Amino acid sequence: MVYGVDSNVNQVYPGNDQYDRFQKILRRVLESPGLKKNDLDCVGVRCDDIGTHSMRKGAATYCSSGSTACPPVVHLRAGWALGGVQDRYLRHHSAGDMLVGHTVSGLPIHKSEFAILPPRFKGERYQVETAKRICYRGLPPNVSLIGEYALVSIVYHYTYLKEYPPEELPIFQAPLMQNKQKIQELKKFIICDEASSEETITVTGVPLHVVSLSELQSWSSYSARGSTMVLVKLLRVSA
């Protein structure tokens, strides 16, 4: 969004030592005064305690300890060996990958909200396509949908991102991010909830108990609406 897309480069991340670059960026973030005071000190963690592998290890611990329904796919997604028969017969599958993604994103695994879909545009396509052309210069057509999901996520979290100084986030140098009116227009077309029958997108990687919770909540809402309608009719008759 800031620098455009170079059609002559096939790498997602430029450079020859992405690991070293990521390590340095992570270090700068951890040593920033605001983060160190507000987050690290509160949990008694030092900058030296966090490394490049902490994200994978921390995410695996979070996924496996948050519920008794945690599957062995957490081990497989983390890239660790289970050993013996387990390595031979417990296979990594896309549904398990999606479940881990839902979990590490912070969705509550014991509630129906675990099945919520990411922010997405619905309705006016002209505004969305115009915004994509402004944002992505030279974006290949085969990754257009990926660019759209990245765009809608940024617009959805625009207010949160604005809490940080612009100089700390280069993304605010992008033309679209400097157009507040366009951002507000795009927000009108964003939805973030469970899938509806009108959409082609469906939720994946959802455990059976979450599906059951969603159905129960739907019936509960339907019953509540029905009770309200009956009460309104009774009040009208009595009046």
MODELLER restraints for C-alpha pairs under 7 A, 6 or more apart:
rsr = mdl.restraints
at = mdl.atoms
rsr.add(forms.Gaussian(group=physical.xy_distance, feature=features.Distance(at['CA:1:A'], at['CA:135:A']), mean=4.97, stdev=0.5))
rsr.add(forms.Gaussian(group=physical.xy_distance, feature=features.Distance(at['CA:1:A'], at['CA:136:A']), mean=5.37, stdev=0.5))
rsr.add(forms.Gaussian(group=physical.xy_distance, feature=features.Distance(at['CA:1:A'], at['CA:171:A']), mean=6.89, stdev=0.5))
rsr.add(forms.Gaussian(group=physical.xy_distance, feature=features.Distance(at['CA:1:A'], at['CA:174:A']), mean=5.83, stdev=0.5))
rsr.add(forms.Gaussian(group=physical.xy_distance, feature=features.Distance(at['CA:2:A'], at['CA:171:A']), mean=5.89, stdev=0.5))
rsr.add(forms.Gaussian(group=physical.xy_distance, feature=features.Distance(at['CA:2:A'], at['CA:173:A']), mean=6.28, stdev=0.5))
rsr.add(forms.Gaussian(group=physical.xy_distance, feature=features.Distance(at['CA:2:A'], at['CA:174:A']), mean=4.79, stdev=0.5))
rsr.add(forms.Gaussian(group=physical.xy_distance, feature=features.Distance(at['CA:4:A'], at['CA:136:A']), mean=5.79, stdev=0.5))
rsr.add(forms.Gaussian(group=physical.xy_distance, feature=features.Distance(at['CA:4:A'], at['CA:137:A']), mean=4.82, stdev=0.5))
rsr.add(forms.Gaussian(group=physical.xy_distance, feature=features.Distance(at['CA:4:A'], at['CA:138:A']), mean=6.54, stdev=0.5))
rsr.add(forms.Gaussian(group=physical.xy_distance, feature=features.Distance(at['CA:5:A'], at['CA:137:A']), mean=6.01, stdev=0.5))
rsr.add(forms.Gaussian(group=physical.xy_distance, feature=features.Distance(at['CA:5:A'], at['CA:138:A']), mean=5.26, stdev=0.5))
rsr.add(forms.Gaussian(group=physical.xy_distance, feature=features.Distance(at['CA:5:A'], at['CA:139:A']), mean=5.86, stdev=0.5))
rsr.add(forms.Gaussian(group=physical.xy_distance, feature=features.Distance(at['CA:23:A'], at['CA:52:A']), mean=6.17, stdev=0.5))
rsr.add(forms.Gaussian(group=physical.xy_distance, feature=features.Distance(at['CA:30:A'], at['CA:36:A']), mean=6.38, stdev=0.5))
rsr.add(forms.Gaussian(group=physical.xy_distance, feature=features.Distance(at['CA:30:A'], at['CA:47:A']), mean=5.84, stdev=0.5))
rsr.add(forms.Gaussian(group=physical.xy_distance, feature=features.Distance(at['CA:31:A'], at['CA:47:A']), mean=6.68, stdev=0.5))
rsr.add(forms.Gaussian(group=physical.xy_distance, feature=features.Distance(at['CA:40:A'], at['CA:46:A']), mean=6.45, stdev=0.5))
rsr.add(forms.Gaussian(group=physical.xy_distance, feature=features.Distance(at['CA:56:A'], at['CA:78:A']), mean=6.42, stdev=0.5))
rsr.add(forms.Gaussian(group=physical.xy_distance, feature=features.Distance(at['CA:59:A'], at['CA:104:A']), mean=6.02, stdev=0.5))
rsr.add(forms.Gaussian(group=physical.xy_distance, feature=features.Distance(at['CA:60:A'], at['CA:74:A']), mean=6.13, stdev=0.5))
rsr.add(forms.Gaussian(group=physical.xy_distance, feature=features.Distance(at['CA:60:A'], at['CA:78:A']), mean=6.59, stdev=0.5))
rsr.add(forms.Gaussian(group=physical.xy_distance, feature=features.Distance(at['CA:63:A'], at['CA:70:A']), mean=6.73, stdev=0.5))
rsr.add(forms.Gaussian(group=physical.xy_distance, feature=features.Distance(at['CA:63:A'], at['CA:74:A']), mean=6.79, stdev=0.5))
rsr.add(forms.Gaussian(group=physical.xy_distance, feature=features.Distance(at['CA:63:A'], at['CA:100:A']), mean=6.83, stdev=0.5))
rsr.add(forms.Gaussian(group=physical.xy_distance, feature=features.Distance(at['CA:63:A'], at['CA:103:A']), mean=6.09, stdev=0.5))
rsr.add(forms.Gaussian(group=physical.xy_distance, feature=features.Distance(at['CA:63:A'], at['CA:104:A']), mean=6.60, stdev=0.5))
rsr.add(forms.Gaussian(group=physical.xy_distance, feature=features.Distance(at['CA:64:A'], at['CA:70:A']), mean=5.31, stdev=0.5))
rsr.add(forms.Gaussian(group=physical.xy_distance, feature=features.Distance(at['CA:64:A'], at['CA:74:A']), mean=6.76, stdev=0.5))
rsr.add(forms.Gaussian(group=physical.xy_distance, feature=features.Distance(at['CA:73:A'], at['CA:92:A']), mean=6.23, stdev=0.5))
rsr.add(forms.Gaussian(group=physical.xy_distance, feature=features.Distance(at['CA:73:A'], at['CA:96:A']), mean=5.70, stdev=0.5))
rsr.add(forms.Gaussian(group=physical.xy_distance, feature=features.Distance(at['CA:74:A'], at['CA:100:A']), mean=6.63, stdev=0.5))
rsr.add(forms.Gaussian(group=physical.xy_distance, feature=features.Distance(at['CA:76:A'], at['CA:92:A']), mean=5.96, stdev=0.5))
rsr.add(forms.Gaussian(group=physical.xy_distance, feature=features.Distance(at['CA:77:A'], at['CA:97:A']), mean=6.53, stdev=0.5))
rsr.add(forms.Gaussian(group=physical.xy_distance, feature=features.Distance(at['CA:81:A'], at['CA:87:A']), mean=6.50, stdev=0.5))
rsr.add(forms.Gaussian(group=physical.xy_distance, feature=features.Distance(at['CA:95:A'], at['CA:204:A']), mean=6.45, stdev=0.5))
rsr.add(forms.Gaussian(group=physical.xy_distance, feature=features.Distance(at['CA:95:A'], at['CA:205:A']), mean=4.38, stdev=0.5))
rsr.add(forms.Gaussian(group=physical.xy_distance, feature=features.Distance(at['CA:96:A'], at['CA:205:A']), mean=6.00, stdev=0.5))
rsr.add(forms.Gaussian(group=physical.xy_distance, feature=features.Distance(at['CA:98:A'], at['CA:204:A']), mean=6.55, stdev=0.5))
rsr.add(forms.Gaussian(group=physical.xy_distance, feature=features.Distance(at['CA:98:A'], at['CA:205:A']), mean=4.69, stdev=0.5))
rsr.add(forms.Gaussian(group=physical.xy_distance, feature=features.Distance(at['CA:99:A'], at['CA:205:A']), mean=4.40, stdev=0.5))
rsr.add(forms.Gaussian(group=physical.xy_distance, feature=features.Distance(at['CA:99:A'], at['CA:206:A']), mean=6.06, stdev=0.5))
rsr.add(forms.Gaussian(group=physical.xy_distance, feature=features.Distance(at['CA:102:A'], at['CA:114:A']), mean=6.96, stdev=0.5))
rsr.add(forms.Gaussian(group=physical.xy_distance, feature=features.Distance(at['CA:103:A'], at['CA:109:A']), mean=6.79, stdev=0.5))
rsr.add(forms.Gaussian(group=physical.xy_distance, feature=features.Distance(at['CA:107:A'], at['CA:113:A']), mean=6.86, stdev=0.5))
rsr.add(forms.Gaussian(group=physical.xy_distance, feature=features.Distance(at['CA:107:A'], at['CA:114:A']), mean=5.13, stdev=0.5))
rsr.add(forms.Gaussian(group=physical.xy_distance, feature=features.Distance(at['CA:108:A'], at['CA:114:A']), mean=5.36, stdev=0.5))
rsr.add(forms.Gaussian(group=physical.xy_distance, feature=features.Distance(at['CA:110:A'], at['CA:210:A']), mean=6.99, stdev=0.5))
rsr.add(forms.Gaussian(group=physical.xy_distance, feature=features.Distance(at['CA:111:A'], at['CA:210:A']), mean=6.53, stdev=0.5))
rsr.add(forms.Gaussian(group=physical.xy_distance, feature=features.Distance(at['CA:111:A'], at['CA:213:A']), mean=6.81, stdev=0.5))
rsr.add(forms.Gaussian(group=physical.xy_distance, feature=features.Distance(at['CA:112:A'], at['CA:210:A']), mean=5.39, stdev=0.5))
rsr.add(forms.Gaussian(group=physical.xy_distance, feature=features.Distance(at['CA:112:A'], at['CA:213:A']), mean=5.27, stdev=0.5))
rsr.add(forms.Gaussian(group=physical.xy_distance, feature=features.Distance(at['CA:112:A'], at['CA:214:A']), mean=4.88, stdev=0.5))
rsr.add(forms.Gaussian(group=physical.xy_distance, feature=features.Distance(at['CA:114:A'], at['CA:210:A']), mean=6.84, stdev=0.5))
rsr.add(forms.Gaussian(group=physical.xy_distance, feature=features.Distance(at['CA:115:A'], at['CA:194:A']), mean=6.35, stdev=0.5))
rsr.add(forms.Gaussian(group=physical.xy_distance, feature=features.Distance(at['CA:115:A'], at['CA:203:A']), mean=6.44, stdev=0.5))
rsr.add(forms.Gaussian(group=physical.xy_distance, feature=features.Distance(at['CA:115:A'], at['CA:206:A']), mean=6.27, stdev=0.5))
rsr.add(forms.Gaussian(group=physical.xy_distance, feature=features.Distance(at['CA:115:A'], at['CA:210:A']), mean=6.94, stdev=0.5))
rsr.add(forms.Gaussian(group=physical.xy_distance, feature=features.Distance(at['CA:116:A'], at['CA:193:A']), mean=5.14, stdev=0.5))
rsr.add(forms.Gaussian(group=physical.xy_distance, feature=features.Distance(at['CA:116:A'], at['CA:194:A']), mean=4.41, stdev=0.5))
rsr.add(forms.Gaussian(group=physical.xy_distance, feature=features.Distance(at['CA:117:A'], at['CA:192:A']), mean=6.30, stdev=0.5))
rsr.add(forms.Gaussian(group=physical.xy_distance, feature=features.Distance(at['CA:117:A'], at['CA:193:A']), mean=5.67, stdev=0.5))
rsr.add(forms.Gaussian(group=physical.xy_distance, feature=features.Distance(at['CA:117:A'], at['CA:194:A']), mean=5.44, stdev=0.5))
rsr.add(forms.Gaussian(group=physical.xy_distance, feature=features.Distance(at['CA:117:A'], at['CA:195:A']), mean=6.62, stdev=0.5))
rsr.add(forms.Gaussian(group=physical.xy_distance, feature=features.Distance(at['CA:117:A'], at['CA:203:A']), mean=6.31, stdev=0.5))
rsr.add(forms.Gaussian(group=physical.xy_distance, feature=features.Distance(at['CA:118:A'], at['CA:192:A']), mean=5.88, stdev=0.5))
rsr.add(forms.Gaussian(group=physical.xy_distance, feature=features.Distance(at['CA:119:A'], at['CA:152:A']), mean=6.34, stdev=0.5))
rsr.add(forms.Gaussian(group=physical.xy_distance, feature=features.Distance(at['CA:119:A'], at['CA:153:A']), mean=6.04, stdev=0.5))
rsr.add(forms.Gaussian(group=physical.xy_distance, feature=features.Distance(at['CA:119:A'], at['CA:156:A']), mean=6.92, stdev=0.5))
rsr.add(forms.Gaussian(group=physical.xy_distance, feature=features.Distance(at['CA:119:A'], at['CA:190:A']), mean=6.42, stdev=0.5))
rsr.add(forms.Gaussian(group=physical.xy_distance, feature=features.Distance(at['CA:119:A'], at['CA:191:A']), mean=5.71, stdev=0.5))
rsr.add(forms.Gaussian(group=physical.xy_distance, feature=features.Distance(at['CA:119:A'], at['CA:192:A']), mean=4.46, stdev=0.5))
rsr.add(forms.Gaussian(group=physical.xy_distance, feature=features.Distance(at['CA:120:A'], at['CA:149:A']), mean=6.63, stdev=0.5))
rsr.add(forms.Gaussian(group=physical.xy_distance, feature=features.Distance(at['CA:120:A'], at['CA:152:A']), mean=5.91, stdev=0.5))
rsr.add(forms.Gaussian(group=physical.xy_distance, feature=features.Distance(at['CA:120:A'], at['CA:190:A']), mean=5.49, stdev=0.5))
rsr.add(forms.Gaussian(group=physical.xy_distance, feature=features.Distance(at['CA:120:A'], at['CA:191:A']), mean=5.68, stdev=0.5))
rsr.add(forms.Gaussian(group=physical.xy_distance, feature=features.Distance(at['CA:120:A'], at['CA:192:A']), mean=6.54, stdev=0.5))
rsr.add(forms.Gaussian(group=physical.xy_distance, feature=features.Distance(at['CA:121:A'], at['CA:152:A']), mean=6.71, stdev=0.5))
rsr.add(forms.Gaussian(group=physical.xy_distance, feature=features.Distance(at['CA:121:A'], at['CA:189:A']), mean=5.36, stdev=0.5))
rsr.add(forms.Gaussian(group=physical.xy_distance, feature=features.Distance(at['CA:121:A'], at['CA:190:A']), mean=4.60, stdev=0.5))
rsr.add(forms.Gaussian(group=physical.xy_distance, feature=features.Distance(at['CA:121:A'], at['CA:191:A']), mean=6.40, stdev=0.5))
rsr.add(forms.Gaussian(group=physical.xy_distance, feature=features.Distance(at['CA:122:A'], at['CA:189:A']), mean=5.33, stdev=0.5))
rsr.add(forms.Gaussian(group=physical.xy_distance, feature=features.Distance(at['CA:122:A'], at['CA:190:A']), mean=6.07, stdev=0.5))
rsr.add(forms.Gaussian(group=physical.xy_distance, feature=features.Distance(at['CA:122:A'], at['CA:191:A']), mean=6.75, stdev=0.5))
rsr.add(forms.Gaussian(group=physical.xy_distance, feature=features.Distance(at['CA:123:A'], at['CA:189:A']), mean=6.10, stdev=0.5))
rsr.add(forms.Gaussian(group=physical.xy_distance, feature=features.Distance(at['CA:124:A'], at['CA:189:A']), mean=6.74, stdev=0.5))
rsr.add(forms.Gaussian(group=physical.xy_distance, feature=features.Distance(at['CA:132:A'], at['CA:148:A']), mean=6.79, stdev=0.5))
rsr.add(forms.Gaussian(group=physical.xy_distance, feature=features.Distance(at['CA:134:A'], at['CA:175:A']), mean=6.99, stdev=0.5))
rsr.add(forms.Gaussian(group=physical.xy_distance, feature=features.Distance(at['CA:134:A'], at['CA:176:A']), mean=6.42, stdev=0.5))
rsr.add(forms.Gaussian(group=physical.xy_distance, feature=features.Distance(at['CA:135:A'], at['CA:174:A']), mean=6.98, stdev=0.5))
rsr.add(forms.Gaussian(group=physical.xy_distance, feature=features.Distance(at['CA:135:A'], at['CA:176:A']), mean=6.20, stdev=0.5))
rsr.add(forms.Gaussian(group=physical.xy_distance, feature=features.Distance(at['CA:155:A'], at['CA:183:A']), mean=6.45, stdev=0.5))
rsr.add(forms.Gaussian(group=physical.xy_distance, feature=features.Distance(at['CA:155:A'], at['CA:187:A']), mean=6.69, stdev=0.5))
rsr.add(forms.Gaussian(group=physical.xy_distance, feature=features.Distance(at['CA:156:A'], at['CA:187:A']), mean=6.70, stdev=0.5))
rsr.add(forms.Gaussian(group=physical.xy_distance, feature=features.Distance(at['CA:166:A'], at['CA:172:A']), mean=6.10, stdev=0.5))
rsr.add(forms.Gaussian(group=physical.xy_distance, feature=features.Distance(at['CA:172:A'], at['CA:178:A']), mean=6.50, stdev=0.5))
rsr.add(forms.Gaussian(group=physical.xy_distance, feature=features.Distance(at['CA:195:A'], at['CA:201:A']), mean=6.86, stdev=0.5))
rsr.add(forms.Gaussian(group=physical.xy_distance, feature=features.Distance(at['CA:195:A'], at['CA:202:A']), mean=5.91, stdev=0.5))
rsr.add(forms.Gaussian(group=physical.xy_distance, feature=features.Distance(at['CA:195:A'], at['CA:203:A']), mean=6.79, stdev=0.5))
